[in-house]
Amino acid sequence: MNNGKQIDLSAQVERVKRRTRPWKSIIALLFAIAAAVISHRSRRSPFTTNDLANQFITYGAAVLFLVFGIAATYGLAGKSRELLQPTAGRAHSAIVRYAILIVGAFTTLVIALVLFGVDVSQIVLGGAITTIFVSIAAQQALGNVFAGLVLVFARPFKVGDAVRLRSGALGGMLDGIVTDIGITYVRFDTDGSVMSIPNSQVLNAVVGPIPADQDDSPVVADGKSGTPGGPEQPQPRPAGPT
């Protein structure tokens, strides 16, 4: 009995932690903004070069900004993954989490260097050029990733649906059951064989349900008796004039 109460108490504590986690991240973000403002104003003070206490405030506030900025970035990234995972799936929610971590960490680092008085123009320029080259090199992969996000949020189908795809890139028409919507591919079960189709091609295809009365086997009429299923035979020609 005591073990059951202890388990229930631990579960309640975990729920409370999950509810209060975003507030911790928001509070950390507010503290980071306040520390950045204080450091920036202290640096612009006319007594910055002579007053040791003012320099201590400047660099101390910059360190606090770095700490609170990292904490806020990590907390908000984790919370976004928890919110998106039930609807977007584990793979796409992980992509959103990593994107927030990368953007937040880079932004925090650049602002912290500016507060410490470091010239970051070369770093920002190098980062922008690197981003452009990476985007060009991984254009097709990034296109599939963004197409996957569109499929997840637009939800033209879900896992387990029997759908029909019609597209010239797919060679015509494809019927199958959706087994997985991944980061770059959508997997279909077509008569026991699993096919992986890029998300961009699925997004550009015409998607619809498979008709319930669809019959894939063609019906051929028997030329002699008129009954379906028999081989077609030539009809006798009418007799001509003698």
SVG drawing of the C-alpha trace seen along z (x, -y; Angstrom):
<svg xmlns="http://www.w3.org/2000/svg" viewBox="-26 -60 67 79">
<polyline fill="none" stroke="black" stroke-width="0.4" points="0.0,0.0 2.8,-2.3 4.6,-1.5 1.4,-2.4 1.2,-5.8 4.8,-6.4 4.4,-5.7 1.4,-8.0 3.3,-10.7 6.3,-10.4 4.0,-10.6 2.3,-13.7 5.7,-15.3 6.8,-14.5 3.6,-16.1 4.2,-19.2 7.8,-19.4 6.6,-19.1 4.1,-21.9 6.6,-24.2 9.4,-23.5 8.4,-26.1 8.1,-28.8 11.6,-28.1 12.8,-28.5 10.8,-31.7 12.2,-33.1 15.7,-32.2 15.1,-34.0 13.9,-37.2 17.0,-37.1 19.2,-36.7 17.6,-39.7 17.9,-41.8 21.6,-40.8 22.3,-41.8 20.7,-45.2 22.7,-45.8 26.0,-44.8 25.3,-46.9 24.5,-50.0 27.5,-49.6 29.8,-49.3 28.4,-52.6 28.9,-54.4 31.6,-57.2 33.3,-55.6 33.8,-52.2 37.6,-52.6 38.3,-54.0 35.8,-52.5 36.7,-49.0 33.3,-48.3 31.6,-49.2 33.8,-46.8 33.0,-44.1 29.3,-44.8 29.8,-44.7 31.6,-41.4 29.6,-39.8 26.3,-40.6 27.7,-39.2 28.6,-35.9 25.1,-35.8 23.6,-36.4 25.6,-33.5 24.5,-31.1 20.8,-32.1 20.7,-32.1 22.0,-28.6 19.5,-27.4 16.6,-29.1 17.6,-27.6 18.0,-24.1 14.7,-24.3 12.6,-25.8 14.0,-23.2 13.1,-20.3 9.6,-21.7 8.9,-22.2 9.8,-18.6 7.4,-17.4 4.6,-19.5 5.1,-18.4 5.9,-14.8 2.2,-13.6 1.2,-15.2 4.4,-15.5 6.1,-12.3 9.4,-11.6 11.5,-12.3 10.1,-15.7 9.9,-16.9 13.6,-16.0 14.3,-18.2 12.5,-21.1 14.4,-20.6 17.8,-20.5 17.0,-23.6 16.0,-25.6 19.2,-24.4 21.5,-25.4 19.8,-28.8 19.6,-29.6 23.2,-28.5 24.6,-30.5 22.6,-33.6 23.6,-33.4 27.3,-33.0 27.3,-36.0 25.5,-38.3 27.9,-37.2 30.9,-37.9 29.5,-41.4 29.0,-42.0 32.6,-41.0 33.7,-43.5 34.8,-41.0 34.3,-41.9 32.0,-39.3 31.5,-40.7 33.9,-38.1 32.2,-35.3 28.7,-36.3 30.0,-36.6 31.7,-33.2 28.6,-31.6 26.4,-33.1 28.6,-31.9 28.9,-28.5 25.1,-28.3 24.6,-29.2 27.1,-26.6 25.5,-23.9 22.0,-24.9 23.1,-24.6 24.8,-21.2 21.9,-19.7 19.1,-21.3 17.4,-18.1 17.7,-16.7 16.4,-19.9 13.6,-20.0 12.5,-16.5 12.7,-17.6 10.5,-20.6 8.1,-18.6 7.9,-16.1 7.0,-18.9 4.3,-20.1 2.9,-16.6 2.9,-16.2 1.1,-19.5 -1.2,-19.5 -2.1,-15.8 -3.4,-14.7 -3.0,-11.2 -1.8,-9.4 -0.1,-6.2 -2.4,-3.2 -4.4,-4.9 -4.8,-3.2 -4.0,-5.9 -3.5,-6.3 -0.7,-8.5 -0.8,-9.7 2.2,-11.5 4.4,-11.5 7.5,-11.3 6.2,-8.0 5.5,-6.6 1.7,-6.8 -0.4,-5.5 0.6,-3.8 -1.6,-2.2 -0.5,-1.3 -0.8,-1.6 1.1,-4.3 3.4,-2.6 5.7,-5.5 6.1,-9.3 9.8,-9.9 12.1,-12.8 12.9,-12.4 10.8,-9.4 7.2,-8.2 7.0,-4.4 4.2,-2.5 3.2,1.2 2.3,2.3 1.1,5.9 3.7,7.0 6.7,5.0 7.6,1.7 8.5,-1.2 10.3,-4.4 9.2,-7.5 10.8,-11.0 8.6,-13.4 8.9,-16.0 7.5,-13.6 4.7,-12.7 3.9,-16.3 3.8,-17.0 1.6,-14.0 -2.2,-13.8 -3.3,-12.0 -6.6,-10.3 -8.2,-7.2 -8.3,-3.9 -11.9,-3.3 -13.7,-0.6 -15.1,1.1 -11.8,1.0 -11.1,4.2 -7.5,4.4 -8.1,7.5 -9.3,6.7 -12.5,8.3 -12.3,9.6 -15.5,10.7 -15.6,14.1 -16.1,13.4 -18.1,16.7 -20.4,16.9 -20.3,13.4 -19.5,14.6 -16.7,12.8 -13.4,14.5 -13.0,16.5 -10.4,15.7 -11.4,13.4 -12.3,15.3 -12.8,13.9 -16.5,13.5 -17.5,15.1 -18.0,12.6 -21.4,12.3 -21.8,14.2 -21.3,12.0 -23.2,12.1 -22.6,15.2"/>
</svg>
